[in-house]
Amino acid sequence: MDMRILGLAGFVERQPLIRLMREIAIAAFSLAVLTGIALFSIRAQQYATNPAFQVKMMLIVVAGLNFWAFSHLTGKTGEHEAYSPAARLLAGLSVFIWVGVLVAGRFIGFI
């Protein structure tokens, strides 16, 4: 979704792609939360004090706030309306936040 907002994949219609990707993102995030809770419960005390885990959780919260800000900033943008520079900034920020979540998650086992 973020890449489409940033202007990549312009050949794909905006609304159908965003609608599909939101559904996939919600399903994938829900599955990740369920499996994450299961993994966390095995060593909750160790993970809770792990700096990489704490950074990952903080970044997920920041990603949620970023999504909230984006949703309130854009509202209902028409199919052919360009996104504002602020919306593009938030989409770019989202890409970096989610890459940070992945990197922090990989470091959990090494710290």
C-alpha positions as CSV (number, residue, x, y, z in Angstrom):
1,M,0.0,0.0,0.0
2,D,2.8,2.4,0.9
3,M,4.6,1.9,-2.3
4,R,1.4,2.6,-4.3
5,I,0.9,5.8,-2.3
6,L,4.5,6.8,-3.0
7,G,3.7,6.6,-6.7
8,L,5.1,3.1,-7.5
9,A,2.9,0.6,-9.3
10,G,0.9,3.5,-10.8
11,F,-0.5,1.1,-13.4
12,V,-2.7,-0.6,-10.8
13,E,-5.9,1.2,-9.8
14,R,-5.6,2.7,-6.4
15,Q,-8.9,1.8,-4.5
16,P,-9.1,-1.9,-5.5
17,L,-5.4,-2.4,-4.6
18,I,-5.7,-0.5,-1.3
19,R,-8.9,-2.4,-0.3
20,L,-7.3,-5.8,-1.1
21,M,-4.0,-5.0,0.6
22,R,-5.8,-3.7,3.8
23,E,-7.7,-7.0,4.0
24,I,-4.4,-9.0,3.6
25,A,-2.6,-6.8,6.0
26,I,-5.3,-7.2,8.7
27,A,-5.3,-11.0,8.3
28,A,-1.5,-11.2,8.3
29,F,-1.2,-8.9,11.3
30,S,-3.8,-10.9,13.2
31,L,-1.9,-14.1,12.5
32,A,1.4,-12.5,13.5
33,V,-0.2,-11.3,16.8
34,L,-1.5,-14.8,17.6
35,T,1.8,-16.5,16.8
36,G,3.7,-13.7,18.6
37,I,1.7,-14.2,21.7
38,A,2.4,-17.9,21.6
39,L,6.2,-17.4,21.2
40,F,6.3,-14.6,23.8
41,S,4.5,-16.8,26.4
42,I,7.3,-19.4,26.3
43,R,9.9,-16.9,27.7
44,A,7.9,-13.9,28.6
45,Q,10.3,-12.6,31.3
46,Q,13.3,-12.9,29.0
47,Y,11.6,-11.3,26.1
48,A,10.1,-8.4,28.1
49,T,13.6,-7.3,29.2
50,N,15.2,-7.8,25.8
51,P,16.1,-4.4,24.2
52,A,15.4,-5.6,20.7
53,F,12.0,-6.9,21.7
54,Q,11.2,-3.6,23.4
55,V,12.3,-1.7,20.3
56,K,10.1,-3.9,18.1
57,M,7.0,-3.4,20.3
58,M,7.7,0.4,20.3
59,L,8.0,0.4,16.5
60,I,4.7,-1.5,16.2
61,V,3.0,1.2,18.3
62,V,4.6,3.9,16.2
63,A,3.3,2.1,13.1
64,G,-0.2,2.1,14.5
65,L,0.0,5.8,15.3
66,N,1.4,6.5,11.8
67,F,-1.5,4.6,10.2
68,W,-4.0,6.5,12.4
69,A,-2.4,9.8,11.4
70,F,-2.5,8.8,7.7
71,S,-6.1,7.7,7.9
72,H,-7.1,11.0,9.5
73,L,-5.0,13.0,7.1
74,T,-6.2,11.5,3.9
75,G,-9.8,10.6,4.7
76,K,-11.5,9.6,1.4
77,T,-9.0,10.5,-1.4
78,G,-10.5,10.1,-4.8
79,E,-9.1,7.6,-7.4
80,H,-7.4,10.2,-9.4
81,E,-6.5,12.7,-6.7
82,A,-2.9,12.9,-5.8
83,Y,-1.9,12.2,-2.2
84,S,-0.6,15.2,-0.3
85,P,3.1,15.5,0.5
86,A,2.3,14.8,4.1
87,A,0.5,11.6,3.2
88,R,3.5,10.5,1.0
89,L,5.8,11.3,3.9
90,L,3.8,9.1,6.3
91,A,3.7,6.3,3.7
92,G,7.5,6.5,3.3
93,L,7.9,6.6,7.1
94,S,5.7,3.5,7.3
95,V,8.1,1.6,5.0
96,F,11.0,2.4,7.3
97,I,9.0,1.6,10.5
98,W,8.1,-1.9,9.2
99,V,11.6,-2.6,8.1
100,G,12.7,-1.6,11.6
101,V,10.2,-4.0,13.1
102,L,11.6,-6.8,11.0
103,V,15.2,-6.0,11.9
104,A,14.4,-5.6,15.6
105,G,12.6,-9.0,15.5
106,R,15.7,-10.6,13.9
107,F,17.9,-9.2,16.7
108,I,15.8,-10.6,19.5
109,G,17.6,-13.9,19.4
110,F,21.1,-12.3,19.4
111,I,20.7,-9.9,22.4
